[in-house]
Amino acid sequence: MNTNNSTEPSPGSPISPNQDGVVIIDNHDNHDSHDNYEIQDITDLPNDLFLLVASYLSPQDCVLCRRVSRAWLEAFSGADASWNFMRWHFTRSREMRTAARELGAKPDWARIFAKVARRYYYLRSAKPRLIEKVDVVQEVVGGSSSKGGGTGGAAGPSFRGVSPWARWLQWNDNVATFQHRDPTWCFDDGLLVYQEAVSERYVAYDLETRHRFAVPFDASDKTVRRLRLTCGVLVVEWCEREAYHQLNDRETVHRHFATAFDVRRRQVPSPPPSSSESGSESEEFPRFTWDIAFRSEWKIHFLGLPLNSHDRFFSAHTATHYALYLWQPNRSPWGEEDPLEQLTVWDISSPSPYRPSLDPTSAAKPGPGAGGPAVVRRLPWRDLEFWGLRQRCTPSLREVRLDERNVYVHEEEHRWLAGQHSSLSPPRHHLVRCTGVPFAGVGPRWYDECCADGDVHMSFCPRAGSFARVSSSGGNSTATGGGGCGGGNTWPGRAPCWRHEEFPYLTVSDAVDAGAGVRVVARQCFMVEALSSFVLPKISVEENKGDSNTEDGDGDGEGGDGEQEAVEEQPSEIRFADEMWWELLAKGRIAGDERWVVGEDRDGRVTIVRF
């Protein structure tokens, strides 16, 4: 290393350059020859000085320095140096958070750092490293299946989702979707569950190991209405393809059920390394596998529901409870107009081998106390009206959420909504609210509302700009699960302000990794797009590099608007290329974490963007 000789070393200094510019470190306590050594390269520095110099390098430079020479490769690939690089640059990465649990006693920090540095290079640049496509069975809408989908044979479709409300955004002659249909797949914790387009069997695809696992769900004589994975539980809502009985002269009903599976990630011992694999990166053998086992099955409606676009139900579940909101048009011959509404909560924590779908007469149904799913609270329309949750003929319900003791109903209204179910008295701009009702014990109603009225400073939402609040409310991707499962700050009792946080854009969906401080968000500006063809929807990556100890979001009512949010650092935002919108947002839903983003393209294929 050449040094600057413009400044003379102080008398008695242990560090001095010779005539060739080589630094000599002299140990004055012992003048033996072996205590005087020359530093000709950065790798000759003591370890603490080397780390001090390397701390000024970017993660990409630290990896590129390995290619300079063998000495640099050894220095920049050392376990101590690589661990410090991870600690400095990627404190909140998944590997640092799960090191003690998943990486073993002696992690290969050199390989881990290179892998994480590559990931965050693409993530912070909002560029996909790899795009993967998965063919899945598509929903049958209007009597015909989409491209690449399966019809399930002559008996009926294999997937027919629950129709959203008949309302959409309309401004002059411009129309946009306000609430999308449910996708035919679900995703959580790196596991993608879907029905294969060719074999029409359900599989679980581990994005980390790229291995597929069979889901023990026989869909041969069933029509799936919705599937959802969260809290280590996969719930499949389905009905029989054959009608159960005649409802009236024009409609038949099908018995509807929900089947729950326990989904557990398990570590498997690695095989002894062979001589051919020594020193090379081998990821062929999976370090983890998934165990998917049947837990229970229950009937979600005592009589059955027609397969049409009028009868609707919204649901959510955690590891222990399942909630279902039912909305049906009134078919009374006496001229009653108000729809039939009911909110029911089940306790599904106890497993049971009993399957009501195989016992139409309920002859083998176990008695009380035998375990299995059990109703813990049922709210008919009178109770819903008392709690302020009845939707009537102009519903605004967006989704249902759950936590350990309460069920939450998220509602949403917009100024420009049109359609059969749009409000007769719309809000000034965009209104979101959350109403919570206890299903265990007795307690007051929880209510949280936000109406983005805007002002002269264009502050569209008074709660906008807080990454901590978005993380604690869970956003849309965790909302598919229905509530917090003990894995982070995902309390569902906050109004979904993430929908209107950036005026004039409307947030369509987001994928929040609260632990890593990473959020991938998709926004669409309906009004401006109607005025100009040059304004396109956008997908962006937001990263909060601050402390991961954000607000706890425990639902005590007033912890979400404290001073901590006021001083929170604004996250950086990088925008994806415009064409990525059509690769991910065909169903208005994205999911993922710091490693990948999962969505659906216009051709009905699942798109996996890997960083």
Disulfide bonds with the S-S distance in Angstrom:
Cys231-Cys485 1.37
